Each structure stands twice: as C-alpha cells, then as structure tokens.
Amino acid sequence: MRIPLTAHGIRELLLFGGGFLAISIALIPIAPWASPVFFLLFLFVLSFFRDPDRSSDAGPDTAISPADGKVTDIEEVDEPYFLNGKALRIGIFLSVFNVHVNRAPIAGKVTGVRYLPGKFLDARDPQCIIQNEANLVGFSGERGPFAVRQISGLIARKIVCPLAEGEELERGRRMGMIKFGSRTELLVPVGADVEVLVKIGDKVLGGKTQLLRYRS
C-alpha cells in the first residue's frame, strides 16, 4: 500500500518531523504540558508533505487544476518564453495547509523548463507574480501549447521540478512541488477557444477540479 507522502519531502520529514516527534516524546516525563506543542508540529510537517492519490472524471478536452488552493486571478498576461505572446492565466494561491504537490493539468510533452530567479515576496502580494523566483514549464498538447508556472513565496523557498525537455506527461501526473506556501499558474494562449470553469475565490483540488474546457 502506498504511503500518501511525497518523496520530495523525505529530508524535511526525517529532519523536522522526526525531530519534533523525538522532542515531544522526550518532554513527556519532564514537561508534559509542552509535549503536545511539538507533537502538533510533527503533525503539521506530515500534513504539509501529504500526497493523496487523485483522479478526475473530466473529459479529454478539459484542463484540471495543477494545484490545491484558491483561485486568485483570471486574466490576460504576456508569456514570452513558451507561448510567445498573450496568455490567459489562472492563478492559484496555496496556503501552508494545502497539498503542495503540483500536477500536469493537461496531457502533453515538455517543450522546456525555465528557471526564473527573483525575490521571495509573500505569495499573496500582487508583485510576487512579477518579482518572485519561479519555475516555468512549457508543454505541447493535442489542443496546442500551454504552460505551468511554480512561484515561490515568503516562506516557500524551494521549488522542486524534476521534469526534462521531451518528457511525456499524462494529465494529473505529479510534476513537482513548492515547499511551504506558494502559487501555481496555468497559462494557455489567448487564441485558444476555451471556456473557463472557475471564478476568483473558488477553492480547487490539484488533479481533480476542472479549470477550463476547450470548445473546439
């Protein structure tokens, strides 16, 4: 049976999770009032690196969410790296309590992975979209190109993305994570004939919630 924890968090699970658990146990005989605090920290570390299996009953013409969180913006932006022009962006904010494993929203082939250095502003700050460190993954799918951008935050300072150019991904496949609070975006060309299925403020589940549907 699969343990629902991501392999990307093994170091933190052993170092922080194991440390908090050991301290909690050690405090039981000498400071029982403090032991629960460290046990709760142990549970938080486990919770942050959880990686549940997900599936979606969406049709093949539908893009699913690349991350858990809340939709914060749906707008047109410039995307010069992989889409070469205007793109429709659906931005998702992930709190420290969300699952942080990212998933492919649409089946496709990786056309490139581009690291973008930057700052570590709070992921809720509108300027983080422009200024923060990010990782952009370009894809080629049956309905055309699309991209997923992973953005760091004030606490999230480690973007994990083991993908390589030419790799084929099925929709919903795990594609990395951002550690400790972050933002993930789906970008499709403005010329794509799509219907957006979510609105700002909606809560979404990575690998499950339908974000948009191709109409033609």
C-alpha positions, 0 to 999 in steps of 0.5 A: 500500500502506498504511503500518501507522502511525497518523496520530495519531502523525505529530508524535511520529514526525517529532519523536522518531523522526526525531530519534533516527534523525538522532542515531544516524546522526550518532554513527556516525563519532564514537561508534559504540558509542552509535549503536545506543542511539538507533537502538533508540529510533527503533525503539521510537517506530515500534513504539509508533505501529504500526497493523496492519490487523485483522479478526475472524471473530466473529459479529454478536452478539459484542463484540471487544476495543477494545484490545491488552493484558491483561485486568485486571478483570471486574466490576460498576461504576456508569456514570452518564453513558451507561448510567445505572446498573450496568455490567459492565466489562472492563478492559484494561491496555496496556503501552508495547509494545502497539498503542495504537490503540483500536477500536469493539468493537461496531457502533453510533452515538455517543450522546456523548463525555465528557471526564473530567479527573483525575490521571495515576496509573500505569495499573496502580494500582487508583485510576487507574480512579477518579482518572485523566483519561479519555475516555468514549464512549457508543454505541447498538447493535442489542443496546442501549447500551454504552460505551468508556472511554480512561484515561490513565496515568503516562506516557500523557498524551494521549488522542486521540478524534476521534469526534462525537455521531451518528457511525456506527461499524462494529465494529473501526473505529479510534476513537482512541488513548492515547499511551504506556501506558494502559487501555481499558474496555468497559462494557455494562449489567448487564441485558444477557444476555451471556456473557463470553469472557475471564478476568483475565490473558488477553492480547487483540488490539484488533479481533480477540479476542472479549470477550463474546457476547450470548445473546439 
